[in-house]
Amino acid sequence: MKLMRIGMPGDETPAVLDEDGAVFDLSTLTTDIDGPFLASGGIDRVRRALAGGELPRLDVTGRRIGAPVARPGKVVCVGLNYRDHAEETGAPVPERPVVFMKDPSTVVGPNDDVLIPRGSVKTDWEVELAVVIGREARYLERPSEAAGHIAGYAVSHDVSEREFQLEFSPQWDLGKSCETFNPLGPWLVTPDEAGDPQALGLRLAVDGEVRQNGSTKNMIFDVAYLVWYLSQYMVLRPGDVINTGTPAGVALGLPGTPYLRAGDTVELSIDGLGTQRQTFINA
């Protein structure tokens, strides 16, 4: 299934997109798609209601698409998780996952405008596969247990300000947590529909020019390993988001470092998970 949220920020309606492209209102089942919904078997309730024809149609013509998960408790990010990206940035290939946190309030809709921070000269793009946690993961014994804790997958745009990230602090938070710096969606796609998370193509273009064209098969640490690994150091709770890294092609690693400027449009997609499109504007 493809779960989504429709409407203006703070007033989104939970919905499900069926295989024929019809959208159905989930308001009779839940007030939102969030951690409590996922933890209480919400996806199974939606599946039964959809199969039983119990849900009203929802007209989404001209309406905003919100992030598919409301108010994630945390956004955990994995840096340098593609060998080609590590090489293009001049960083050594990591022996253990490089982990940092991103302010959850950075999460916005997949087509919302993204704000270039005041004083920024190095705002950069990163298309990433996002993993959404559906069941608490704490000290998992092995990576093979991870699948039972994943609610689904989504397209994530881990926008970064490289000067803030790499030059203003020994930690990455300043360049990762600027407002609007994590468009998410359009859908939360359940694992049965998403298929193998290590066989998905990722693409990103700036003003129509392809910048990133990679595959999750090239991750250094795969999804199952990351969920297991993170569970050794923090409790992953329903609704939490994990950004799993980006392939080569970011501005930081390109000739001339063509960082984003106001008016630029970025379009990104992942196989089976949908497409995002943002215009960048000055904050």
Disulfide bonds with the S-S distance in Angstrom:
none
